[in-house]
């Protein structure tokens, strides 16, 4: 389902870049959102690809 377009007078949202912590425009004008640049986007992708980021696994329950 498509999101409605924001009003023309709405201020663009500025968020913190997850990679570098810098300011990032969170709007269609920024093709790298939520990242501030292609470099930060690629750094994050590389971290996932090299398994630096992991979703924790629950320890197995004892079979007793």
C-alpha distance (Angstrom), angle and dihedral (degrees) to the residues before:
residue distance angle dihedral
X1 . . .
X2 3.80 . .
X3 3.77 120.0 .
X4 3.81 117.1 -122.5
X5 3.79 116.6 -106.5
X6 3.82 113.6 -99.3
X7 3.80 117.3 -113.1
X8 3.81 114.2 -83.3
X9 3.82 91.4 -117.5
X10 3.85 94.0 52.5
X11 3.80 114.9 119.7
X12 3.80 115.4 -120.7
X13 3.79 112.6 -105.7
X14 3.80 116.4 -116.5
X15 3.81 115.9 -156.1
X16 3.79 135.7 176.3
X17 3.80 114.1 -92.4
X18 3.83 107.5 -116.9
X19 3.81 91.5 -141.3
X20 3.80 105.9 45.3
X21 3.80 103.9 9.7
X22 3.80 92.4 -122.5
X23 3.78 126.6 132.9
X24 3.79 116.0 -76.8
X25 3.78 129.6 -174.4
X26 3.80 108.6 -126.6
X27 3.79 99.0 -155.0
X28 3.81 138.6 100.1
X29 3.82 87.5 -95.0
X30 3.83 88.4 71.0
X31 3.83 107.9 66.4
X32 3.83 90.7 -170.9
X33 3.81 97.3 55.7
X34 2.98 129.5 179.9
X35 3.81 83.5 25.2
X36 3.79 122.5 69.2
X37 3.81 95.9 -134.2
X38 3.80 146.7 5.0
X39 3.81 88.3 -100.8
X40 3.82 93.5 58.2
X41 3.80 91.0 44.7
X42 3.81 90.8 52.6
X43 3.82 92.9 46.0
X44 3.80 89.7 55.0
X45 3.81 92.8 46.6
X46 3.82 89.8 49.7
X47 3.80 91.4 51.1
X48 3.80 91.0 53.6
X49 3.81 92.2 44.7
X50 3.81 92.1 52.0
X51 3.83 90.3 46.6
X52 3.81 95.0 -116.1
X53 3.81 86.7 135.2
X54 3.78 116.2 54.1
X55 3.75 136.6 172.3
X56 3.81 106.7 -125.0
X57 3.78 115.8 -113.0
X58 3.77 120.2 -136.6
X59 3.81 112.0 -116.8
X60 3.82 113.1 -108.3
X61 3.77 117.1 -99.2
X62 3.79 117.1 -112.6
X63 3.80 111.7 -98.3
X64 3.80 95.9 -134.2
